[in-house]
Amino acid sequence: MQEIDEVKKTMVRPLEGIKVLDLSRALAGPYCTMMLADMGADVIKLEMPGRGDDSRAWGPPFVDGESAYFMSVNRNKKSMTLNLKKEKAMEIIHKLIKQSDVLLENFRPGTMEKLKLSYEEVKKINPNIIFCSISGFGQDGPYRLLPGMDQVLQGMGGLMSITGEPNGPPMKVGVAVADIAGGMFAAYGILVALFNREKKDEGQSIDLSLLDCQIAWLTYRAGSYFASGEIPKPLGSGHPVIVPYQAFKAKDGYVNIAAGNDQLWQKFCKAAGLENIMNKKSFATNEVRVENREELIEIIGKVISTKDSEEWLKILTDAGVPCGPIFNMEKIFSDPQVLHREMVKELDHKTAGKVKVTGIPIKLSKTPGELLTAPPVLGQHTIEILSDLGYNEDAIKEYYQDNVI
């Protein structure tokens, strides 16, 4: 970490000079632009006057009126209010488009056309722009106009069918992974398009469907279905093709054990005092352990229940068996490894004071990202941005009076 601190003193961040016009709200789009902003992109977040991003109202908790949800994904950005339904707003947004490298939006398909801001219209203003659209189901197909909320997409994308306890109700993941996956794929797509533009000097549009992203995440579960024709079912914390690879209940809580191959299985058995079943015909290889999952999990569960989780973590770690605790938020954000990796950072917010945010997970040795500014209050940078576009004080005042900004 000291090497990265030294680099930061003289670094140019990797996306410095890239201008992003962010028309998105809620989570998928803002997560994408946060990733870009963390690496140096200049992100202007356009919000509706008086209301702003939907997530500004999502809570509690609020910190001095600011939504903790909103603040979790909007750092390093500038906020400008602009009412795109006003005719007078068109001159402003056209100027913003002309100077932008990327435009990101996550309206329902067809909305940008109604606003006269479709990709076809936008590329007339700026032929080299990267135009990224995030929607629930994509810009075409029979579901294109359906609303795409994370809860719905986790269900339709197959994730809820394989999450939860066996024979239990459908269960979603504890964070909005459909949205977050969409944001990450969108950031990847934008960077690919920017790289292509460097080679061919051409912009392009990106059509990002949250449903597509969920399906892409199914990976080996989809592969198993394609290979066998059997519909995968939820296994709680268990793994479909590796056993033992799940959480077990100790005396005082739970411990994760991940014996991912036969060598680790033998190490686990020796550490746990299970040498008597280590080479048993029904457990000796991973293939047969998967076939005899229920019997084996019951045997292991009885053994693990005899000691506290900390005791098991020490025993298994000393034996070279992958294992770990089940942390809650308090534990993870005070963990020495997490703190050492700077995954908890504090920023000065204009109204909320000191606010904590998660850190940047990508550690680049020469051009690391940086957390410079706290999430903006609504319209915090409107006057600054308009002034940079060449508008004088009287023009800005008139826009305020006409509810354009």
Beta strands, then each sheet from edge to edge (+ up, - down):
strand 1: 19-22
strand 2: 42-47
strand 3: 62-63
strand 4: 66-67
strand 5: 77-81
strand 6: 102-105
strand 7: 130-135
strand 8: 204-209
strand 9: 245-249
strand 10: 254-258
strand 11: 323-325
strand 12: 344-349
strand 13: 353-358
sheet 1: 5+ 2+ 1+ 6+ 7+ 8+
sheet 2: 3+ 4-
sheet 3: 9+ 10- 11+
sheet 4: 12+ 13-
end
